[in-house]
Structures are given as structure tokens and as C-alpha cells.
Amino acid sequence: MNNRSISGNPSQIMVEQLAASGVEYVFYNSGSREANFFDALHSNRNINGILALHEGSVTAMAGGYTQVSGQPAVTVVHLGAGLAQCAGQLINVWTGSLPVVVITFVGDTGSFADKIGLDLSHNFGPTSISAPMTKENWTVIEPEGLTTAVDRALKVAKTSPQGPVHLAVYDKLLGNQQVNANLIEDRDHERRAGYPSDTDLENIARYLHEADRPLLYVGDGIWKSGAETLATNLAEHFGMNVVSTFGDLRGVSIKHPLHCGRMENSIASIDPDVVLSLGVRHSGAGTLEDYEPFANVKNIIALGSDVENFKNFPGLDLAVLADERRSLERLHELISSEATPQRYKDRRDAALKRAALLRIQRRKDAQSFDAYRPVVSPISLLDSMDDALEKMGGGLITIEQFAVPLDSVKSTNDITRNIYIKPAGGSEGYGVGAAIGAKLAAPDKPVIGLVGDGSLYYADSGLWTAAHHNIPVMYIIPNNRAYGIVANAFGLAQGEMKKSGEYAGVVLDGIDPVKIAEGFGIEAMTVEHETGLNDAINRGLSVTEKEGRPFLLNVNVPLGLPRGGRASKPFKFSSA
């Protein structure tokens, strides 16, 4: 680690430390209290400020950035109310264990006068709002400690278990007084867990060797450690089916022919006798439903860099706390001399057949609604979007929607270059900002933000950021004119809505996403028929990749209500 002395006002020192730590972007929404900081930010040519019109969009952009780059992202928002506005998307960042550093500037809470001022102006305690959704939080009260605090926040956020960190800075530090500080020139934020023992890895290999139907359960620990290829090779070697968590489609590509989709939807059909969980934070809450999927599993093994990887599994036979990539690298070394027996081939063939049948069924189920015409089939939209990116050499698809069944994407025997990214949490409004962050993290790749119409309306101001900063993201809106996931839950409730077929509070009619996009200065169009779908997608990608501008494509898909459902008559105010 290299240190050098610098001088400047505290704001300049903070910005210099962020740049020295390798931070390229600061995602922010301006506040009056932060004037000196933003002056320093926009005066520094080594770092870029990305302005959003809502703090939730700020947080989503940071989340999308770190999901693609793997590096910590930094946000700056106003204290109190501004931080509270972050909370909706901070839930997604927290649930996904994403290394996002949130910086706010706070007043003194120690003196009587300042405490009264804070109470009267809704400026809560420095870290009280964020505490339930952050890994760590601190308040900095000395200007000499700013560089160390910034450096520490970035490193703690990236250290397993990864997660958001809140850094509150005493705003009376942000004047023009000159101070001296030590700038920490250390861009290594990698703080990985250790190595497993050979004994543990040999036991894992033995379990997989002796299994009849081994299953690989993959989570975000795989891509966070850079172990995607290693995990894929392991599944292929042992002939293992693969399943994913609800919030992650990346450990092994969802398009891989061994992939069977989400764990909860597939494990019963696979009926595994051995489950190897890699980098999974299993969401089981200890109910009977959590245990049932594992009822017939003979051996359950969990490996990951975080104790959260072991908490909620019933009856673990082996738990290995170690870095996922380091573990798989060594495991492959241990099995490299193994002559793959015929058993693996037979098992692999059976696993491929099983995965293919499950994928066929998922695609069939996705087409089970009433006649699609004159709207676009979700499967057709999924295939067209995926094919278009593959023809371009691969791209990124950030996801926040319900209408298009992502785990039903076509498999490929070739190496797929498309990456599907989604939030681990369920807080609406992530998708618009996440696509912007993803594009900034991967400027050489085409990025499609697949955002449901309901999700768009939570965060449509993020479109302004894409236009303002000229960030060439293509947004595809599968417009089902409803909160589809909520409507589905209403149907499953088997109440009056289900009986009558009339659904209230979920239908989003009378909104035109094209006009919204155009209002923010983004070219947009609507597709109503499948015949025009491919041309429209190609047009959008031409705008983003050749002309360097954002684009929005509104695609009309079937109404997002249970079969036969219709909108109920809403309350209408009348002055009569």
C-alpha cells in the first residue's frame, strides 16, 4: 500500500481519495448541504459524477454497476429524507450483498442546538435509517480521518460477506479550511476468503463420484469470485444438472443445456441424491416447505465464502468456508487425473435429457395463455432479444419484470455470450437505473434493460439520466399493462377477485411508455405484432451501438392478469 501526503479542503481530499482508490463514477442526487463536495467532484478530471433525479435511481445505478464490474460503487445522497428515498433500492443492494458505499453529509447530533435543528428539519440520526440495510456504518468527525474512512469503506464493502456500507461525514468539515492528509493509493479492494483443505475437496469429489443424480445449486458467490467457467466445467465433468436461486442467473449460464431453471421449480423433477451448493445464500425460513425440496437428498454439501452460505440448509453433511474460485481451481486439479468413467457419460446424457424436457415444459407453460395475437408472445420477445445480442457477439440483459420467463430462454450447445442480471430483492424501480450502471461498467458491450411497465413507472426519471449523460442503453418494456406478479398473487388467493374475474388495483392502463421516453429526449417506438419485433429490436440496437444514444422499445404482451381476468371498474371521482 502506497501513501502520499496531500493538502486541500476536506471535500477535495475525499474526492482525491475516491479517485486514488479506482472509483470512476459517483452516482448522486444533489443536496444543498453537499455544495463543497460537488464542487470538488466536478472539478476533478479523474472521476465522473452521474446525476439522477431520484435517490432510488442513484442506488440502482450503483447496484447495476457493481453487478457487472465486480468493483465497489459509490453514491452520494442528501441526509435524512434523501437517504430515506434510497431505502427502496437499498433493499435490493442489501439482499444481493452488493458492495455499494453510500456517502451522506450530516450535522452535529451532539450539541443541543444542532440536535433541535436536526429534529425540526427531518434530518434523522446520521446512520439510523440505513442501519438495517447496511453491513457497516460510521460517522467521520475529523478531516484527517477522511482518507482512511473512504479507503476502509470501499474495502469493507468488497470483503466477504460483501454488502453496502454507509459513510456519514460531519458536514462542518466541508468548508474551505486547508488540511493535510495521507492519500492511500491502493486500488486492491479484493478481500477474498481463504483456501479449503484438500480433505474437504476430496470428500466433495467422492460425494459427486458416488452420486446417481447430483445437482449443482449455484448462487452469486460464483460470479463474485470469478468462478463461472470453473463451475460450468464441474457440472459438465460430473454430469450434474444445475439450478439457480431466484435472484441469480449467472453462476452457470441459464442457457446451458444442463441448466434446469430455478431451484424451487425444478428440484422435485430432478430428485437429486446429492446437492452441491456453491456460493448460495439459501432463503429457507425453516418452514416445512423449505425442507420438502431436500427430503430425498442423501447428502447436502455447501461451499462458499460467507457464513450466510450455510445458515438455512437443512441437514448439511459438509460445510466448507472458502473462496469459491480458489476451491474450484483446486478441486479441478484434484480430479484432473481422473479417467472419466462411463458412469459420468451416462449420467451426463440423462441430465441433458432431463434439463431439455424441463425447458420444453417451461416454454410450453409460458405459452399457455389465451391467443396472443395481436400482441407479442413473451417467448418470442425473449428469443428475439437473445438472438439479436448473440449475433452481435453477446451482451448484457438487466432484468426487472414479470411477463417474460427468463429461465425459459433457449439453451445452446455453443458458448453463450449473453449474461442475464437481475436484482436479488423484490423492491420495484431497480431496472432503469441498473441498466445505466451496467453500461458504464461494460461500455464495449450492448446492454438491454428489460424493464416491466410497472417497474418503469417507479423509476422513469432514470430515463433522463440516460439521455442527459448520453448513455446508450436499449430499454425493452414488456408491457402487460398490469402489476403482473401482484395480479398472480391475487389470483392464487382464491378470493372474490378470482371468483368474479375482476381484478382491482393492479391494471395500469392509459399510460404510454413511448411518450414518457420521448419526454425525456429518448427515441422510442411501440411493437404490437410479432411481425415487426425483430426489425424493431435491430433498430434499437443500431441506435445504441452505432449512434451512441439510448432507445426505448415498448412491446405489447398479453394482459398481466390470471387467465380470463379483466380490470374491475375503478373508483371515479365525480363532483356531481
For each residue, the residues with C-beta under 8 A, 3 or more apart:
1: 184 185 186
2: 184 185 186
3: 182 183 184 185
4: 182 183 185
5: 180 181 182 183
6: 13 16 180 181 182 183
7: 178 179 180 181
8: 12 13 16 178 179
9: 12 13 36 40 174 175 176 177 178 179
10: 13 14 36 143 146 169 173 174 175 177 179
11: 14 15 36 37 39 40 41 174
12: 8 9 15 16 40 43 44
13: 6 8 9 10 16 17 143 146 147 179 181 183
14: 10 11 17 18 37 40 146 147 150 169
15: 11 12 18 19 37 40 41 44 47
16: 6 8 12 13 19 20 44 183
17: 13 14 20 21 146 147 150 151 183 184
18: 14 15 21 23 26 47 74 150
19: 15 16 22 23 44 46 47
20: 16 17 183 184 185 186 187
21: 17 18 150 151 154 184 186 187 189
22: 19 71 187 189
23: 18 19 26 47 72 74 154
24: 47 48 440
25: 47 48 49 50 65 73 74 440
26: 18 23 41 47 48 49 50 74 75 76
27: 50 52 58 59 61 62 65 73 74 75 76 437
28: 38 41 49 50 51 52 58 75 76 77
29: 51 52 53 54 55 57 58 76 77 78 82 85
30: 34 38 51 78
31: 34 77 78 79 82 105
32: 35 78
33: 78 79 105 107 171
34: 30 31 37 38 76 78 105 171 174
35: 32 38 39 174
36: 9 10 11 39 40 174 175 176
37: 11 14 15 34 40 41 76 105 174
38: 28 30 34 35 41 42 49 76
39: 11 35 36 42 43
40: 9 11 12 14 15 36 37 43 44
41: 11 15 26 28 37 38 44 47 49 76
42: 38 39 49
43: 12 39 40
44: 12 15 16 19 40 41 47
45:
46: 19
47: 15 18 19 23 24 25 26 41 44
48: 24 25 26
49: 25 26 28 38 41 42
50: 25 26 27 28 61 436 440 465 469
51: 28 29 30 465 468 469
52: 27 28 29 55 57 58 61 433 461 462 465
53: 29 57 461 462 464 465
54: 29 57 58 85 459 461 462
55: 29 52 58 59 77 78 82 83 85 86
56: 59 60 85 86 88 89 429 433 458 459
57: 29 52 53 54 60 61 89 429 432 433 459 461 462 465
58: 27 28 29 52 54 55 61 62 75 77 86 433
59: 27 55 56 62 63 75 86 89 90 92 93 100 102 433
60: 56 57 63 64 89 92 429 430 431 432 433 434 437 459 462
61: 27 50 52 57 58 64 65 73 433 434 436 437 440 462 465
62: 27 58 59 65 66 73 74 75 93 98 100 437
63: 59 60 66 67 73 89 92 93 96 98 100 423 430 433 434 437
64: 60 61 67 68 398 421 430 433 434 435 436 437 438 441
65: 25 27 61 62 68 69 73 437 438 440 441
66: 62 63 69 70 71 72 73 98 99 100 437 441
67: 63 64 96 98 398 421 434 437 438 441
68: 64 65 396 421 437 438 441 442
69: 65 66 73 441 442
70: 66 223 224 226
71: 22 66 99 158 189 441
72: 23 66 99 100 101 154 157 158 189
73: 25 27 61 62 63 65 66 69 98 99 100 101 437
74: 18 23 25 26 27 62 100 101 103 154
75: 26 27 28 58 59 62 86 100 101 102 103
76: 26 27 28 29 34 37 38 41 103 104
77: 28 29 31 55 58 82 83 85 86 102 103 104
78: 29 30 31 32 33 34 55 81 82 83 104 105
79: 31 33 82 83 104 105 106 107 123 124 126 168
80: 83 84 118 121 122 123 124 129
81: 78 84 85 122 123
82: 29 31 55 77 78 79 85 86 104
83: 55 77 78 79 80 86 87 102 104 124 129 130
84: 80 81 87 124 129
85: 29 54 55 56 77 81 82 88
86: 55 56 58 59 75 77 82 83 89 90 102 130
87: 83 84 90 91 129 130 133
88: 56 85 91 427 428 429 458
89: 56 57 59 60 63 86 92 93 427 429 430 433
90: 59 86 87 93 94 102 130 133 134 164
91: 87 88 94 95 133 425 427
92: 59 60 63 89 95 96 423 424 425 426 427 430
93: 59 62 63 89 90 96 98 100 133 163 164 425
94: 90 91 97 98 133 134 163 164 425
95: 91 92 247 423 424 425
96: 63 67 92 93 220 247 423 424 425
97: 94 161 162 163 220 224 281 306 308 424
98: 62 63 66 67 73 93 94 162 163 164
99: 66 71 72 73 154 157 158 162 163 164 165 189
100: 59 62 63 66 72 73 74 75 93 157 164 165
101: 72 73 74 75 150 153 154 157 164 165 166 167
102: 59 75 77 83 86 90 130 134 164 165 166 167
103: 74 75 76 77 166 167 168 169
104: 76 77 78 79 82 83 126 166 167 168 169
105: 31 33 34 37 78 79 168 169 170 171 174
106: 79 109 123 126 139 168 169 170 171
107: 33 79 114 117 118 123 170 171 172
108: 111 114 115 170 172
109: 106 114 115 118 125 126
110: 114 115
111: 108 114 115
112: 115 116
113: 116 117
114: 107 108 109 110 111 117 118
115: 108 109 110 111 112 118 119
116: 112 113 119 120
117: 107 113 114 120 121 123
118: 80 107 109 114 115 121 123 124 125
119: 115 116 123
120: 116 117
121: 80 117 118
122: 80 81
123: 79 80 81 106 107 117 118 119
124: 79 80 83 84 118 128 129
125: 109 118 128 129
126: 79 104 106 109 137 139 168
127: 130 131 134 137 138 139 166 168
128: 124 125 131
129: 80 83 84 87 124 125
130: 83 86 87 90 102 127 133 134 137 164 166
131: 127 128 134 137 166
132:
133: 87 90 91 93 94 130 164
134: 90 94 102 127 130 131 137 163 164 165 166
135: 156 157 161 162 163 164 165
136: 153 156 165 166
137: 126 127 130 131 134 165 166 167 168
138: 127 149 153 166 167 168
139: 106 126 127 168 169 170
140: 145 146 149 167 168 169 170 173
141: 145 170 173
142: 145 146 173
143: 10 13 146 173 177 179 181
144: 179 180 181
145: 140 141 142 148 149
146: 10 13 14 17 140 142 143 149 150 169 173 181
147: 13 14 17 150 151 181 182 183 184
148: 145 151 152 182 184
149: 138 140 145 146 152 153 167 169
150: 14 17 18 21 101 146 147 153 154 167
151: 17 21 147 148 154 155 184 186
152: 148 149 155 156
153: 101 136 138 149 150 156 157 165 167
154: 21 23 72 74 99 101 150 151 157 158 189
155: 151 152 158 159 189 191
156: 135 136 152 153 159 165
157: 72 99 100 101 135 153 154 162 163 164 165 189
158: 71 72 99 154 155 162 189 190 191
159: 155 156 162 191
160: 191 192 193 305 306 323
161: 97 135 305 306 307 308
162: 97 98 99 135 157 158 159 224 306
163: 93 94 97 98 99 134 135 157
164: 90 93 94 98 99 100 101 102 130 133 134 135 157
165: 99 100 101 102 134 135 136 137 153 156 157
166: 101 102 103 104 127 130 131 134 136 137 138
167: 101 102 103 104 137 138 140 149 150 153
168: 79 103 104 105 106 126 127 137 138 139 140
169: 10 14 103 104 105 106 139 140 146 149 173 174
170: 105 106 107 108 139 140 141 173
171: 33 34 105 106 107 174
172: 107 108 175
173: 10 140 141 142 143 146 169 170
174: 9 10 11 34 35 36 37 105 169 171
175: 9 10 36 172
176: 9 36
177: 9 10 143
178: 7 8 9
179: 7 8 9 10 13 143 144
180: 5 6 7 144
181: 5 6 7 13 143 144 146 147
182: 3 4 5 6 147 148
183: 3 4 5 6 13 16 17 20 147
184: 1 2 3 17 20 21 147 148 151
185: 1 2 3 4 20
186: 1 2 20 21 151
187: 20 21 22
188:
189: 21 22 71 72 99 154 155 157 158
190: 158
191: 155 158 159 160
192: 160 225 305 323 325 326
193: 160 305 306 321 322 323 326
194: 321 322 323 326
195: 322 323 326 327 330
196: 200 201 303 320 322 326 327 330
197: 200 201
198: 201 202 330 334
199: 202 203
200: 196 197 203 204 318 320 322
201: 196 197 198 204 205 320 327 330 331 334
202: 198 199 205 206 334
203: 199 200 206 207 318
204: 200 201 207 208 276 301 303 318 320 331
205: 201 202 208 209 331 334 335
206: 202 203 209 210
207: 203 204 210 211 214 274 276 299 301 317 318
208: 204 205 211 214 238 240 274 276
209: 205 206 238
210: 206 207 274
211: 207 208 214 238 272 273 274 298 299
212: 273 347
213: 241 270 271 272 273 274 347 350 351
214: 207 208 211 238 239 240 241 272 273 274 275 276 347
215: 240 241 242 243 267 270 272 274 275 276
216: 231 234 235 240 241 242 243 252 276 278
217: 242 243 244 245 263 275 276 277 278 280
218: 222 231 242 243 244 245 248 251 252 278 279 280
219: 222 244 245 248 251 277 278 279 280 281 282 304 309
220: 96 97 223 224 245 247 248 250 251 279 281 424
221: 224 225 227 251 278 279 280 281 304 305 306 309 324
222: 218 219 225 227 228 231 250 251 252 278 279 324
223: 70 220 226 227 228 248 250 251
224: 70 97 162 220 221 279 324
225: 192 221 222 279 305 323 324 325 326
226: 70 223 325
227: 221 222 223 230 231 251 278 279 324 325 328
228: 222 223 231 232 250 251 252 253
229: 232 233
230: 227 233 234 325 328 329 332
231: 216 218 222 227 228 234 235 251 252 278 324 328
232: 228 229 235 236 252 253 256
233: 229 230 236 237 332
234: 216 230 231 237 238 240 328 331 332
235: 216 231 232 238 239 240 241 242 252 256 258
236: 232 233 239 258 348
237: 233 234 335 340 344
238: 208 209 211 214 234 235 344 347 348
239: 214 235 236 344 345 346 347 348 349 350 351
240: 208 214 215 216 234 235 258 276 351
241: 213 214 215 216 235 258 259 260 266 270 272 351 354 355
242: 215 216 217 218 235 251 252 256 258 259 260 355
243: 215 216 217 218 259 260 261 262 263 266 267 270
244: 217 218 219 248 249 251 252 254 259 261 262 263 407
245: 217 218 219 220 248 262 263 280 281 282 283 424
246: 262 263 264 283 424
247: 95 96 220 422 423 424 425
248: 218 219 220 223 244 245 251 422 424
249: 244 253 254 406 407 420 421 422
250: 220 222 223 228 253 419 420 421
251: 218 219 220 221 222 223 227 228 231 242 244 248 278 279
252: 216 218 222 228 231 232 235 242 244 256 258 259
253: 228 232 249 250 256 259 416 418 419
254: 244 249 259 261 406 407 409 420
255: 259 386 409 410 411 412 416 418
256: 232 235 242 252 253 259 411 412 416
257: 352 355 356 411 412 413
258: 235 236 240 241 242 252 348 351 352 355
259: 241 242 243 244 252 253 254 255 256 355 407 411
260: 241 242 243 266 269 270 354 355 358 359
261: 243 244 254 265 266 358 359 362 407 408
262: 243 244 245 246 265 266 407
263: 217 243 244 245 246 266 267 293
264: 246 267 293
265: 261 262 362 407
266: 241 243 260 261 262 263 269 270 358
267: 215 243 263 264 270 271 272 293 294
268: 271 293
269: 260 266 354 358
270: 213 215 241 243 260 266 267 354
271: 213 267 268 296
272: 211 213 214 215 241 267 275 296 297
273: 211 212 213 214 296 297 298 299
274: 207 208 210 211 213 214 215 297 298 299 300 301
275: 214 215 217 272 294 297 299 300 301
276: 204 207 208 214 215 216 217 240 301 302 303
277: 217 219 280 282 300 301 302 303 304 309 313
278: 216 217 218 219 221 222 227 231 251 303 304 324 328
279: 218 219 220 221 222 224 225 227 251 303 304 305 309 324
280: 217 218 219 221 245 277 302 304 309
281: 97 219 220 221 245 306 308 309 311 312
282: 219 245 277 309 311 312 313
283: 245 246 312
284: 287 290 291 312 313 314
285: 290 312
286: 290 312
287: 284 290 291
288: 291 292
289: 292
290: 284 285 286 287 293 312 314
291: 284 287 288 294 295 314
292: 288 289 295
293: 263 264 267 268 290
294: 267 275 291 297 300 313 314 315
295: 291 292
296: 271 272 273
297: 272 273 274 275 294 300
298: 211 273 274
299: 207 211 273 274 275 317 318
300: 274 275 277 294 297 313 314 315 316 317
301: 204 207 274 275 276 277 316 317 318 319 320
302: 276 277 280 309 310 313 316 318 319 320
303: 196 204 276 277 278 279 309 319 320 322 324 327
304: 219 221 277 278 279 280 308 309 310 320 321 322 324
305: 160 161 192 193 221 225 279 309 321 322 323 324
306: 97 160 161 162 193 221 281 309
307: 161 310 311 321
308: 97 161 281 304 311
309: 219 221 277 279 280 281 282 302 303 304 305 306 319 321
310: 302 304 307 313 316 319 321
311: 281 282 307 308
312: 281 282 283 284 285 286 290
313: 277 282 284 294 300 302 310 316
314: 284 290 291 294 300
315: 294 300
316: 300 301 302 310 313 319
317: 207 299 300 301
318: 200 203 204 207 299 301 302
319: 301 302 303 309 310 316
320: 196 200 201 204 301 302 303 304 327
321: 193 194 304 305 307 309 310
322: 193 194 195 196 200 303 304 305 326 327
323: 160 192 193 194 195 225 305 326 327
324: 221 222 224 225 227 231 278 279 303 304 305 327 328
325: 192 225 226 227 230 328 329
326: 192 193 194 195 196 225 322 323 329 330
327: 195 196 201 303 320 322 323 324 330 331
328: 227 230 231 234 278 324 325 331 332
329: 230 325 326 332 333
330: 195 196 198 201 326 327 333 334
331: 201 204 205 234 327 328 334 335
332: 230 233 234 328 329 335 336
333: 329 330 336
334: 198 201 202 205 330 331
335: 205 237 331 332 338
336: 332 333
337:
338: 335
339:
340: 237 344 345
341: 344 345
342: 345 346
343: 346 347
344: 237 238 239 340 341 347 348
345: 239 340 341 342 348 349
346: 239 342 343 349 350
347: 212 213 214 238 239 343 344 350 351
348: 236 238 239 258 344 345 351 352
349: 239 345 346 352 353
350: 213 239 346 347 353 354
351: 213 239 240 241 258 347 348 354 355
352: 257 258 348 349 355 356
353: 349 350 356 357
354: 241 260 269 270 350 351 357 358
355: 241 242 257 258 259 260 351 352 358 359 411
356: 257 352 353 359 360 411
357: 353 354 360 361
358: 260 261 266 269 354 355 361 362
359: 260 261 355 356 362 363 408 410 411
360: 356 357 363 364
361: 357 358 364 365
362: 261 265 358 359 365 366 405 407 408
363: 359 360 366 367 379 405 408
364: 360 361 367 368
365: 361 362 368 405
366: 362 363 378 379 405 408
367: 363 364 372 377 379
368: 364 365
369: 372 558 563
370: 558 563 564
371:
372: 367 369 375 376 377 530 557 558
373: 529
374: 528 529
375: 372 528 529 556 557 558
376: 372 380 381 527 528 529 530 533 555 556 557
377: 367 372 380 381 530 557 558
378: 366 381 382 403 404 405 478 557 558
379: 363 366 367 382 383 405 408
380: 376 377 383 384 530 533
381: 376 377 378 384 385 404 476 478 533 555 557
382: 378 379 385 386 404 405 406 408 409
383: 379 380 386 387 409 410
384: 380 381 387 388 533 534 537
385: 381 382 388 389 397 448 450 476 537
386: 255 382 383 389 390 397 409 410 418
387: 383 384 390 391
388: 384 385 391 392 534 537 538 541
389: 385 386 392 394 395 397 417 418 446 448 541
390: 386 387 393 394 412 416 417 418
391: 387 388
392: 388 389 395 446 541 545
393: 390 417
394: 389 390 416 417 418 419 445
395: 389 392 417 418 419 445 446 447 448
396: 68 418 419 421 438 439 442 445 446 447 448
397: 385 386 389 418 419 420 421 447 448 449 450
398: 64 67 421 422 431 434 435 438 447 448 449 450
399: 406 420 421 422 431 450
400: 422 423 428 429 430 431 434 450 451 452 455
401: 404 431 450 451 452 455 478
402: 452 480 484 485 488 560
403: 378 452 478 480 484 557 558 560
404: 378 381 382 401 450 478 557
405: 362 363 365 366 378 379 382 408
406: 249 254 382 399 409 420 422
407: 244 249 254 259 261 262 265 362
408: 261 359 362 363 366 379 382 405
409: 254 255 382 383 386 406 420
410: 255 359 383 386
411: 255 256 257 259 355 356 359
412: 255 256 257 390 415 416
413: 257
414:
415: 412
416: 253 255 256 390 394 412
417: 389 390 393 394 395
418: 253 255 386 389 390 394 395 396 397
419: 250 253 394 395 396 397
420: 249 250 254 397 399 406 409
421: 64 67 68 249 250 396 397 398 399 434 438
422: 247 248 249 398 399 400 406
423: 63 92 95 96 247 400 426 427 430 431 434
424: 92 95 96 97 220 245 246 247 248
425: 91 92 93 94 95 96 247 430
426: 92 423
427: 88 89 91 92 423 430
428: 88 400 454 455 458 459
429: 56 57 60 88 89 400 432 433 455 458 459
430: 60 63 64 89 92 400 423 425 427 433 434 455 459
431: 60 398 399 400 401 423 434 435 449 450 451 452 455 456 459
432: 57 60 429 435 436 449 451 455 456 459 460 462 463 466 475
433: 52 56 57 58 59 60 61 63 64 89 429 430 436 437 459 462 465
434: 60 61 63 64 67 398 400 421 423 430 431 437 438 449
435: 64 398 431 432 438 439 447 448 449 451 466 473 475
436: 50 61 64 432 433 439 440 449 462 465 466 469 471 473
437: 27 60 61 62 63 64 65 66 67 68 73 433 434 440 441
438: 64 65 67 68 396 398 421 434 435 441 442 447 449 473
439: 396 435 436 442 443 445 447 471 472 473
440: 24 25 50 61 65 436 437 443 471
441: 64 65 66 67 68 69 71 437 438
442: 68 69 396 438 439 445 447
443: 439 440
444:
445: 394 395 396 439 442
446: 389 392 395 396 474 541 544 545
447: 395 396 397 398 435 438 439 442 472 473 474 544
448: 385 389 395 396 397 398 435 473 474 475 476
449: 397 398 431 432 434 435 436 438 473 474 475 476
450: 385 397 398 399 400 401 404 431 476 478
451: 400 401 431 432 435 455 456 475 476 477
452: 400 401 402 403 431 455 456 477 478 480 484
453: 456 457 477 478 479 480 481 482 508 511 513
454: 428 457 458 482 483 484 508
455: 400 401 428 429 430 431 432 451 452 458 459
456: 431 432 451 452 453 459 460 475 477 513 516
457: 453 454 460 508 511
458: 56 88 428 429 454 455
459: 54 56 57 60 428 429 430 431 432 433 455 456 462
460: 432 456 457 463 516 520
461: 52 53 54 57 464 465 520
462: 52 53 54 57 60 61 432 433 436 459 465 466
463: 432 460 466 467 475 516 517 520 522 550 552
464: 53 461 467 468 520 521
465: 50 51 52 53 57 61 433 436 461 462 468 469 471
466: 432 435 436 462 463 469 470 471 473 520 522 550
467: 463 464 470 520 521 522 550
468: 51 464 465
469: 50 51 436 465 466
470: 466 467 548 549 550
471: 436 439 440 465 466 550
472: 439 447 543 544 545 547 548 549 550 551
473: 435 436 438 439 447 448 449 466 544 550 551
474: 446 447 448 449 540 541 543 544 550 551 552 553
475: 432 435 448 449 451 456 463 517 550 551 552 553
476: 381 385 448 449 450 451 537 540 552 553 555
477: 451 452 453 456 513 552 553 554 555
478: 378 381 401 403 404 450 452 453 555 557
479: 453 513 554 555 556 557
480: 402 403 452 453 484 557 558 559 560
481: 453 507 508 509 559 560
482: 453 454 486 487 503 506 507 508 559 560 561
483: 454 486 487 506 508 560
484: 402 403 452 454 480 487 488 506 560 561
485: 402 488 489
486: 482 483 489 490 505 506
487: 482 483 484 490 491 503 506 507 560 561 562 565
488: 402 484 485 491 492 560 562
489: 485 486 492 493
490: 486 487 493 495 497 498 503 506 562
491: 487 488 494 497 498 503 561 562 565
492: 488 489
493: 489 490 497 498
494: 491 498
495: 490 498 499
496: 499 500
497: 490 491 493 500 501 502 503 504 565 568
498: 490 491 493 494 495 501 562
499: 495 496
500: 496 497 568
501: 497 498 564 565 566
502: 497 565 566 567 568 569
503: 482 487 490 491 497 506 507 561 562 565 566 567 568
504: 497 567 568 570
505: 486
506: 482 483 484 486 487 490 503 560 561
507: 481 482 487 503 559 561 567 568
508: 453 454 457 481 482 483 511
509: 481 567
510:
511: 453 457 508 516
512: 515 516 554
513: 453 456 477 479 516 517 524 526 552 554
514: 517 518 524 525 526 552 554
515: 512 518 519
516: 456 460 463 511 512 513 519 520
517: 463 475 513 514 520 522 523 524 552
518: 514 515 521 522 523 524
519: 515 516
520: 460 461 463 464 466 467 516 517
521: 464 467 518
522: 463 466 467 517 518 549 550 551 552
523: 517 518 543 549 550 551 552
524: 513 514 517 518 551 552 553 554
525: 514 536 539 552 553 554
526: 513 514 553 554 555 556
527: 376 532 533 536 553 554 555 556
528: 374 375 376 532 556
529: 373 374 375 376 532 533
530: 372 376 377 380 533
531:
532: 527 528 529 535 536
533: 376 380 381 384 527 529 530 536 537 555
534: 384 388 537 538
535: 532 538 539
536: 525 527 532 533 539 540 553 555
537: 384 385 388 476 533 534 540 541 553
538: 388 534 535 541 542
539: 525 535 536 542 543 551
540: 474 476 536 537 543 544 551 552 553
541: 388 389 392 446 474 537 538 544 545
542: 538 539 545 546 547
543: 472 474 523 539 540 546 547 549 550 551
544: 446 447 472 473 474 540 541 547 548 549 550 551
545: 392 446 472 541 542 548
546: 542 543
547: 472 542 543 544
548: 470 472 544 545
549: 470 472 522 523 543 544
550: 463 466 467 470 471 472 473 474 475 522 523 543 544
551: 472 473 474 475 522 523 524 539 540 543 544
552: 463 474 475 476 477 513 514 517 522 523 524 525 540
553: 474 475 476 477 524 525 526 527 536 537 540
554: 477 479 512 513 514 524 525 526 527
555: 376 381 476 477 478 479 526 527 533 536
556: 375 376 479 526 527 528
557: 372 375 376 377 378 381 403 404 478 479 480 560
558: 369 370 372 375 377 378 403 480
559: 480 481 482 507 565
560: 402 403 480 481 482 483 484 487 488 506 557
561: 482 484 487 491 503 506 507 565 566 567
562: 487 488 490 491 498 503 565
563: 369 370
564: 370 501
565: 487 491 497 501 502 503 559 561 562
566: 501 502 503 561
567: 502 503 504 507 509 561 570
568: 497 500 502 503 504 507
569: 502
570: 504 567
571:
572:
573:
574:
575:
576:
